[in-house]
Amino acid sequence: MTSQEKILTKNNEGKFICVGLDTDINKIPKFLQNDPDGIFKFNQSIIEATKEFTAAYKINFAFYERSGSEGIEELERTVELIPKDILSIADAKRGDIGNTSELYARSVYEHFKFDAITLNAYMGKDSLQPFLDYKDKMNYILVLTSNAGANDFEKLELKNGGFLYQKILQSVNDWNEYKNCGIVFGATKVDELKNNIKNFSKLSVLLPGVGAQGGSMEDITEIFNEENRINYIVNVSRSIIYKSSNEDYAEAARNELISLFKISSKRNAGI
């Protein structure tokens, strides 16, 4: 099954939540913090508890790279836990030139065996081409992010009156030859989402920012329902995986995911 098929299958099942495994040793339950295998055991329990209702898992590389080789091993073991029919996303925001980008692509797709990755298009198409050449993978390219600093560059006004992020969106549509491009669009940018969703074409959309960053699952669901679109996933990290700091953390994560699942799966009958 290709990455594109995985995410479309989950969307058609009414599953739109991506669980972010941004696992911080200082935030997991204390009884696991002193366990040398605590990060892995935490991830294992979260995945087992949530896999029934999730559309994807996203692993932020920074939370693992910070621990050097030990963290990389935790990352590798965690990826292996993700069921094969559920999309695995490497949140690495890669984008470089020449052989560097080629090696990054080989690392993520061949060594770590992820289904998808987040990419930064700042250096242009050639910096992303090695990733796009993996036709059966999904490449989520940053368009408009959920952080306040998105205003620094992404919302710069161009001579034609549009914004830089809109130019990137147009370019991603042009680059989608193999139907393996998606976009990252912040869930906190509700007005911009409403104004630009008609230009998303057939791109899969990854929306970070629901939960701890203030984005609303209800708002996102309503916007996509109004456009009769189902090809999207909403990333939620902290508000799911850290719902409880006690021994019931996995059950609490499952219950929080189910509550979001019930909101996101309320689709218009015509979709």
N, C-alpha and C positions, 0 to 999 in steps of 0.2 A: 504494500500500500504506500503510495507517495504521500509526502507531507500535505499536499493540497487535498488529497482524498481524506486524510485523517481529520483535518479541521472541518471540511465540509460535512463529513459524516456526523461529527459531534454537533455542529450547528443545526443540522437537520433533525437531530434528536432533542433540540431545545437546550443544548448546553453551550453556555457562552462565557463561563468563568475560567480564567487562567489563574492557577494558584502559584504565587511567587514564592519560591524557596530561598528567600533572602535570609538565610539562617545565621543569626548572630549568637555566638557563644554566651554573650552577656545578657541575652534576652530569653533564652530557653529556660525551662524549669531548673531550679537550683540543684535538684537531685541529679540532673544530667550534666550540669556544668563541671562537676568533678569526675565525670566518667570520661576516660580517654577516647571513648568511641561515642561520646554524647551527641555530637552533630549528626552523625550517620543514623543513630537510633532515633533521634528526633525526626529527621527527614523520613525515615522508614515508616514511622507511626503516622505521620501526617499524610503521606501518600496512600497508605493502606486505608486510612479513615476517609479520604476524600475522593478517591479515584472513581467512585460510582457516579459522581455528579460534576466532575470537572471536564473542561474541554481541552486543557493544556496545562503543562507545568513550565514555569520559567525560572531558570537558575541564573542568578546574578553572579558573574565570575568574581567580582571584587570580594564577596563574602568568603570565598574559598582561597583565592590567590593571596589574601592577607596572611595566611598561615603557611605559605611556601609549599613544599612538596607534600606535607601532611594534608593541607587543604585541597590540593589537586587530587590526591587520592580519595578524599571524601567526595569531591565533585564526581569523579569517575564512578565510584560505587553508587552514588545517588542516581546518576543517569540510568544505570542498569536497572534500578528499581521501577522506573516509569514504564507502565504497561505499553506494549508495542503499538496498540491502537490509539494511544493518546499522544498528542503532539508535545515534543520536548523542545524548548526554546532556550538557546544560549544568549543570555543578555550580556553581550560583550561589546556592543557598539563599535565594531571594527570598521575600518575604512582607510586603506593606505595604497601605495602605488606598487606596480610591478610585482617582483617575486615576493615581496613582503606580504601583499594581500593574498597571493596564491598560497603561501604557506599558512596564513591565518585560516583560509578556507579549508585547506587540507586538515588542519588541526581540529577545527570544529566539526567538520562533516565526516572525516575519515577516522581520526583518532578517537575523539570523544563521542562520535556517532549521534550528534544532535540532528533533529529534524528541521530546525529553523534557527535563525540568528537575527539579532538587531544590528543594523548597520548605520553608519554616518556618511552621508553623501557629500560632505563638505569639499572633498578633493576630486569630485567628479565621477563620471561613470566608469572610467578605467580603473578606479580604486575599488569598485564594486564588482567588476566584470568576473573575476575569478569565482565569486559566490554565485552570481547569476548563471554561470556555466553549469552549476549543479541543478539540472532541470527538474529533478524530483524533490528538491528542497524548497523551503519557504523563506524568503528574505524580507524581513520587516525593516523598512528604511524610515529613519526619523524625518517626520514632516513638521509637526508642531508638538512640542513636548509639554508636560504638565507643570514644570517648574517655573518660578517667577522669572528666571533668567532667559526664558524663551523670548522675551521682549527685546533682548540685547541684539540679536541677529535675526532670528527666525521671523520676526515681525517688522523687519526693515521694509520701508515702502520703496518700490521700484519705479522707474520712470513711467511705466505704463499704468501706474496707479494701483497695481496689485502688490502683494507682499512676497518676500523671499520664500516663505513656506509654501505659498501657492505655486511658485515656479518649481519648487522641488516636487510637489504633488503632480504637476503636469509632466515633469520629466520621468517620474516613476511610472506613470501610465504609459509613456513612450517606451520605457525599458522593459515592459512586461511581455516580451515576446514569447516566453515559455510559460506564462501564467504562474510564475513562481515569485512574483513580487507582492509584498504587502506594505502597509504603512503603519507607523506609530503616530497616534494622534491623541493628545492628552485629554483625559476624561474631564479635567477641570476647565477645559476651554469649550464650554457649552455653546456660546454664541457662534464661535468660529466653526464648530462642528455642524451646527444647523445651516450655516451659510455655505459650507463647502461640500457637504455630503453628496450632493448631486454630481460632483466632479470626481468621486471616488471610483467610478466605473465598476469594474469587477474585482477591484483590489480587496484582499482580506485586510481587516483593520484590527490592530492591537491597541487597546486603550488603557494606558496606565493612569493611576490617580484616584481610583475609587477607594474609599476607606480613610486611611490615615491622612491622605493628602487633601481630602475634602470633596472628592468627586462623588456624584450620586448615581447609584445603579438605576434608580427610577428614571432619572433624566435621560440616561444613555439608552435604556430600553425604549422609552417613548420616542426618542428621535429616530432610532433605527426602525421601529415599527411603522412610524408615519411614512417612511420611505420604502416600506416593504422589503427591507434588507435583513438578511440573517448572517451574512459572512463577516462576522466580527467576534472578537473575544476581549473581555474586560479583565485586566490583570488586577488581582487583589492579593496583597502580601501580608503586611503586618496585622491587619484587622482580622485575618483568618488564622494564621499560624500562631499568633501570640494572644489568641482570645482568652486563654487561661494559662497561668503560670504554675498550675498544680498538676497532679498526676492525671487529671482528666483532660489534659491539653488536646489530645487527639480527638476525643469526643466533642470537646468544645469547638474545635476547628471544623469538624464535620457539621455540627449544628449551625454554625455561622454560614458555612458554604451553602447548606440547604436553604437557609433563609434568603440568601442572595439568588440561588437557583430558582426559587419560587417567583421572585420578582422578574428575573431575566427571561424565564420561560413563558411568561404571559405574552404570547404573540398574537397579532391580528389573525383572524381566521383565514384571510386571503393570502397569507405568506406561504 
